[in-house]
C-alpha cells in the first residue's frame, strides 16, 4: 500500500472544490484575517466562483497553490494552507496558513505545515520555504519555529494595521 502524500493522522490537504465556495467566502470576507492576507476589500461569491474555476491550474503555471485543510474523520473544513511566490528556477516558495478560529489550538496547523513542508521538499523539489509573520503573531511564530523555520530578518514598519505600523519577521526553512 502506498502512503498518501497529503494525508496525516487527523487531517488531509486537498484541492479546493466548488462545494468549498461558502467556506472560502466566509474566510476571505472575515475582516480579522485581512491583515495577514493583505486584503482591504470583500470578495463577491461571483469572483470566488471564478477563482475556484481556475484553481486547477498547475503550480508551475499559477505560481501558487491553495489547499484546503480538512479533518479526515468528519470532512470538516478547518482552514487553508497556501504556497505563493512559487519560483521553480530558484526552488523556493512562500507559505501561509490560516485555521478557522473555532479549530485553532488543536494541532491542525502543525500537522498541515508538516505535511506541506514534506510535499514541497520531496515532490516539488524545493530548496527553501519562507514565511512572513507580523511581530505580534505569537501563535504563528511558535508554529513555524517548532517546524525549524529560522528568523532571518525583520522588515521594520512593514505592515500598516489600524493606523499603526508593525514589523514583519521573515522566517526561512532550507532543505538539508
C-alpha positions as CSV (number, residue, x, y, z in Angstrom):
1,X,0.0,0.0,0.0
2,X,1.4,3.4,-0.9
3,X,1.4,6.3,1.6
4,X,-0.8,9.2,0.6
5,X,1.4,12.4,0.5
6,X,-1.1,15.0,1.6
7,X,-2.7,12.9,4.4
8,X,-1.8,13.0,8.0
9,X,-3.2,11.4,11.2
10,X,-6.0,13.8,11.8
11,X,-6.2,15.9,8.6
12,X,-5.7,15.8,4.8
13,X,-4.8,18.6,2.5
14,X,-6.9,18.7,-0.7
15,X,-7.6,20.8,-3.7
16,X,-10.4,23.3,-3.5
17,X,-13.7,22.1,-4.8
18,X,-16.8,24.1,-5.9
19,X,-18.5,22.9,-2.7
20,X,-15.9,25.0,-0.8
21,X,-17.4,28.3,-2.0
22,X,-19.3,29.1,1.2
23,X,-16.3,28.3,3.4
24,X,-14.0,30.3,1.2
25,X,-16.5,33.2,1.1
26,X,-16.6,33.3,5.0
27,X,-12.8,33.1,5.3
28,X,-12.0,35.7,2.6
29,X,-14.6,38.2,3.9
30,X,-13.6,37.9,7.6
31,X,-12.0,41.2,8.3
32,X,-9.9,39.8,11.1
33,X,-7.9,37.9,8.5
34,X,-7.3,40.8,6.2
35,X,-4.1,41.9,7.8
36,X,-2.4,38.5,7.0
37,X,-3.9,38.2,3.6
38,X,-3.1,41.8,2.6
39,X,-6.7,42.4,1.7
40,X,-8.8,45.6,2.2
41,X,-12.0,44.8,0.3
42,X,-14.5,41.9,0.5
43,X,-14.8,39.3,-2.3
44,X,-18.1,38.5,-4.0
45,X,-19.2,34.9,-4.4
46,X,-19.0,35.5,-8.2
47,X,-15.3,36.4,-8.0
48,X,-14.6,33.4,-5.7
49,X,-16.5,31.1,-8.0
50,X,-14.2,32.2,-10.8
51,X,-11.2,31.7,-8.6
52,X,-12.4,28.1,-7.9
53,X,-12.9,27.5,-11.6
54,X,-9.2,28.3,-12.1
55,X,-7.9,26.5,-9.0
56,X,-7.0,23.5,-11.1
57,X,-4.0,25.3,-12.7
58,X,-0.7,23.7,-12.1
59,X,1.6,25.4,-9.5
60,X,4.2,25.8,-12.2
61,X,1.7,27.8,-14.3
62,X,-0.2,29.7,-11.5
63,X,2.9,30.2,-9.2
64,X,0.7,29.5,-6.3
65,X,-1.2,26.6,-4.7
66,X,-4.0,26.8,-2.1
67,X,-5.1,23.6,-0.4
68,X,-8.0,23.1,2.0
69,X,-7.2,21.6,5.4
70,X,-9.9,19.0,6.1
71,X,-10.5,16.9,9.1
72,X,-10.2,13.2,7.9
73,X,-12.9,11.7,10.0
74,X,-15.6,14.4,9.6
75,X,-14.5,16.0,6.3
76,X,-15.0,19.4,8.2
77,X,-13.3,22.3,6.6
78,X,-10.7,23.6,9.1
79,X,-8.7,26.2,7.1
80,X,-6.3,26.6,4.2
81,X,-2.6,26.4,3.6
82,X,-1.0,28.3,0.7
83,X,2.2,28.3,-1.3
84,X,2.8,31.6,-3.0
85,X,5.6,33.3,-5.0
86,X,6.5,29.8,-6.2
87,X,9.7,30.1,-8.1
88,X,10.9,26.9,-9.8
89,X,14.1,28.4,-11.0
90,X,15.3,29.3,-7.5
91,X,13.4,26.4,-5.9
92,X,11.6,28.4,-3.3
93,X,8.1,29.4,-2.2
94,X,6.3,31.4,0.5
95,X,4.0,29.6,2.8
96,X,0.9,30.8,4.7
97,X,-1.6,29.1,6.8
98,X,-5.0,30.0,8.2
99,X,-7.1,27.9,10.6
100,X,-10.6,29.0,11.4
101,X,-10.7,30.3,15.0
102,X,-13.1,27.5,16.0
103,X,-10.5,24.9,15.2
104,X,-7.3,26.6,16.5
105,X,-5.1,25.1,19.2
106,X,-5.9,21.5,18.3
107,X,-2.7,20.7,16.3
108,X,-4.2,21.1,12.9
109,X,-1.9,23.9,11.8
110,X,1.2,22.0,12.9
111,X,0.1,18.8,11.1
112,X,-0.8,20.7,7.9
113,X,2.6,22.6,7.9
114,X,4.5,19.3,8.4
115,X,2.6,17.7,5.5
116,X,3.1,20.6,3.2
117,X,6.8,21.0,4.0
118,X,7.4,17.3,3.2
119,X,5.5,17.7,0.0
120,X,7.4,20.8,-1.0
121,X,10.8,19.2,-0.4
122,X,10.1,15.7,-1.7
123,X,7.7,16.2,-4.6
124,X,8.1,19.9,-5.7
125,X,11.9,19.6,-5.1
126,X,12.1,23.0,-3.5
127,X,15.2,24.1,-1.7
128,X,13.6,26.6,0.7
129,X,10.4,27.8,2.1
130,X,9.7,31.2,3.8
131,X,7.0,32.8,5.9
132,X,6.3,36.5,6.6
133,X,4.8,36.9,10.1
134,X,4.0,40.1,12.0
135,X,5.9,40.5,15.2
136,X,2.7,40.3,17.3
137,X,1.5,37.0,15.8
138,X,2.9,34.7,18.6
139,X,0.9,31.7,17.5
140,X,2.4,31.7,14.0
141,X,5.9,32.5,15.3
142,X,5.7,29.5,17.6
143,X,4.3,27.2,14.9
144,X,7.0,28.0,12.3
145,X,9.9,27.9,14.8
146,X,8.5,24.5,16.1
147,X,9.0,23.3,12.5
148,X,12.6,24.6,12.3
149,X,12.0,27.8,10.4
150,X,14.7,30.3,11.4
151,X,14.2,34.0,11.8
152,X,16.5,35.6,9.1
153,X,15.4,39.2,9.2
154,X,12.9,41.9,10.2
155,X,11.1,44.3,7.9
156,X,10.7,47.3,10.1
157,X,7.3,49.2,10.0
158,X,6.2,46.9,7.1
159,X,2.5,46.4,7.8
160,X,0.1,49.2,8.5
161,X,-2.6,47.9,10.8
162,X,-5.3,50.1,12.3
163,X,-3.2,53.2,12.0
164,X,0.0,51.7,13.4
165,X,2.9,50.2,11.7
166,X,4.1,46.7,12.7
167,X,7.4,44.9,12.0
168,X,7.2,41.7,9.8
169,X,9.6,38.9,10.5
170,X,11.0,36.8,7.7
171,X,11.3,33.1,8.6
172,X,13.1,30.6,6.3
173,X,13.5,26.8,6.2
174,X,16.2,25.4,4.0
175,X,16.2,21.8,2.9
176,X,19.3,19.9,4.2
